[in-house]
């Protein structure tokens, strides 16, 4: 990836009019947003608002129907195989359920890319894995366990270690605190902030946990019915004067957002 | 009108499914020849498909060979053609029953496991995770299974052939009064290289079918535990039917005049 000489405020990720539908269901209806280098963007929104599809479109797992995803000014849907691989090697992703490979040991999970793509020796890969485990607050004994032997919070930490194992420039977090108790959720939040700072990484997080969103974000965008209906700095979210945002951040059942109870 | 529409929709869905399957299969085959090739995964799958299927395939073969000898005796003894029994056993085993029964047993054992494993990886986002870790899931998961199945099934069938003949031999010698020598002589005299060879070709095709169905249904499973369950069922049923269908077609190709 070509790095331009410009400092701090260059645009890292740029989405233009991104659209995606599955069958007759329109999931993304023209999303425009950009993320600056080193910035942490959190996308909030209810279940089914298209958050996951958005993040998967940026990674390239889902092809959008129309619109452009640019990373460092390059349209990722028109990359050659080699360029796409190059792009993949600069991103990390923390999946909602961890998505650890249950047939592999913890350390093999963490150094998966090192072992399979970059041909690092086993010994070295394990050393890196142990170092990354330490970075997320786990001891080296965990390295030889199977993922199924770990608790939910530990699985999340291991998954985080895997996401940051190759020092990515961009990290995506898919609901990092879902399914964790409040304390563990805060531990994960702290780790996310710490790790992104250490790597100086650009991060995009999707969540519906407002405590987490406030803690890890520089900027927040709200997705509703496939559109970004509000975005701004985190400190401004309480004075957004947007009824949708207010309803969401305060978690009220009454308001402009109606839960679709039947299809 | 509704009825005709229904038939039309069914037919279109059928064609779409064939299209998706062909695309998946050609994508997998194309990826066999592209780096990188995961040898370790191939070996692990060969162990899983071949070695661990030996007991079930062996048991199936020995009882099938034994029952073949027993049944052909009840028929042939009516016109004093008992000497043809070893011949019937060995030809049926090598040409048809060895590959078909081994294929069906492996479809139930391995096809189901493939669909369940890959399906679970799909619904828990492990396949997406592979992509984000710069690893092509087709190359990492699908290609090793297909290569392993195509290599391993002929080996399994060869073993099933031998065990099946041995099952017939046990019944022939211990129950039907053949002497060791004459049973073996009758077996070998009538056996041609081509009989075994055609069965092994069938086995390779069945291996392809089993792995393709297991991987395809697993890879495209949706919606949690229920989706994985449906994928497993579909994988076994479609593999079994395709095995029987392709068995007929290959037999037609090899043996019809």
Interface residues (C-beta under 8 A of the other chain):
Chain A: X56 X59 X60 X61 X85 X88 X89 X91 X92 X93 X95 X96 X97 X99 X100 X101 X102 X112 X113 X116 X117 X162
Chain B: X38 X121 X124 X125 X126 X128 X129 X131 X132 X133 X134 X135 X140
